[in-house]
Amino acid sequence: MQNIDKYITLARSHGALNVTAVTPEDIVFDGRTILKCMFGCGDWGKGCTCPSRAGFLPLDEWEKLLKKYKTVLIIHANDKKTTQNASLAVENEAYLDGDALSFSMSDCALCVECAGSIGEPCRNVASARPAFHSVGIDVFKTVHKLGLPLKALRSKDEDQNWYAAVWLG
């Protein structure tokens, strides 16, 4: 039913450096991630996909929902826009293949300036998605467990590692 190899190839065609298929059991959930959102992100209370927005599900609800999926594709690239484009392409293809509940997650990079930061509604509601950490996923532990690169940067000159996920099945 799932076309994992097809989706991996599709993500790579959109610039992904690594694409790894795992199960939800491989994802490390830890609600403390919300603390980094609350006390470290300049978009707290502003971003359209921010957990501070009205109607955002509680973290324990996210975990319950996400654990119902069968496969998770972890998509890695060196920039946020690439991971988002790749994950949205895979989500769309999986949907067209009959996986009506496929769901992409990536730190949103659709707009140069988030409409939420200027008090306006999201301009890309159909494509905007929350980031891993905003729903209680420890990205560092998850990707390290999978042998993928991620570290805190000491300098803006260092290569960044960005991650997205597509939840399938």
N, C-alpha and C positions, 0 to 999 in steps of 0.2 A: 504493500500500500504506500509506504513512504519511499520517496526517491532520494535518499540521502546523498548518494554520489552525484546525482544531478544538481542538488542544491549546493553541495560543496563546490562543484565546478562553477556554478553560477556566482557564488560569493567571490570566488577567486577572480572571475572575469570582471568583477567590479572593484578589484584592487586589494582584496583581503590577502594578507600574508600567510595566515594560518586559519584553518577552519577545522574544528574538532567536534565530533558528534559524541554526546554523553547522554546520560539519563538524569532526571531531576535529582536522583540520589547523590549525584556527583557535585551538585550545587551546594555551596555552604551558605546557609541562611544565618544571619545574626542581626537582630534588630538594632544593635548599637550603631549600625551604619547611619541611622537617621541622625545621630549626634553630629556626624561630619557634615550632613546637610544643614542642620540647624545652626551649627557654630563653625562654619568654615566656607560656606557657599554664599557668594554675593547675590545669587538668585533666589535665596530663601524668601518665600512670601511673594515672589514676583513671577518666576518662570511658569509657563503654561503647563509644563509636565512635572512641576514641583510637588512633592508630597505635602507641602503646606497649603495647597489649593483646596478649596471647598470641594467635597465629593471624592477626594482621594481615598482609596481603601486603606484601612488599617493594615499594618505590616503582617499580622498573623493571617489576615484574609488573603493577602497576596501569596503568602507561602502555601496555604491550602489550595488555592487555585492553580498555581504553577506546578505543584506536585502531581496534578492530575494529567499532565502531559506525559508522553512516552519518550520523546527525544528532544534534546536541546542542542542546537548548533551554536558553538561559541566561535565568534568571528573576531579576528584580530587584525589590526592595521596600525599604521603610525599616525593616523589622523582621524578625528572624530567624524568628519563628513563621509569618509570612505566606509567606516564601519556602519554608519547609518544607511547609506545608499545600498550597501551590500545586504544588510539585514532586511531592509524594506523590499528589495528585489526578491529575496528568498521567500519572505512572507507572502508576497503577491503570487509567486509561482506556486507555492504550496496551496494557497487558496484556490487557484485555478485548477490544480490537480485534485481538488476535492477535500482538502483539509480546511474546512470553513472556520476553524478556531485557531489556525496558526497565528502566532503573535510575536512580533519583533520588539525587542527592547534595545535602546541605545541612547546615549546621552544626546539630546536633540541638538542638531546643527543645521536645521532647515533654513533659518533666517539669520541674517547678519546680526540683527538685534531682536531679541524675543519681544513679541508684542506685549507679553505680560509685564515686562520691565517698564513699559510706559502706560500701563493700566488698560490695555486693550485686550480683546479676546484673541485667542490663537488664530493665526492666519492659515494654518495647515493642520486642522483638526484631524483629517483623515490619515495623516502621516506622522504626526508628532507622537512620540513614545517616551515613556519614562526610562530613566537610567537604571541599571542594575542596583546600584547602591541605594537608590531612593525607595526601593521596595524591600529592603532588608537583606540584600545579598552581599556577602563579603567577597568582593571582586578579587582582592589580593589572594585570599586563601583558596578561592575557587580556581583561579588560573594557575597558581603555583602547584596545586594538587595535580593539574593537568600537564605540568612541565612547560607552561607558557611564560613568556617574559612580562614582568611588571615590577616596577620599583618606584619609590618616591624619588622625585627628581631634585637634585641639589642645585641645578642650574637650568635656565631656560634654553641653553644650548644643547642639552641632552635630548636624545630621541624619546619621543613619547610613545606609549603603547596604549591604544584604545581598544575597548571591547564592546561588542554587541552580542545579543543572543536572539535566536529564533526558536520559539517553543512550538513543537510539532506534535500532532496526534492527540 
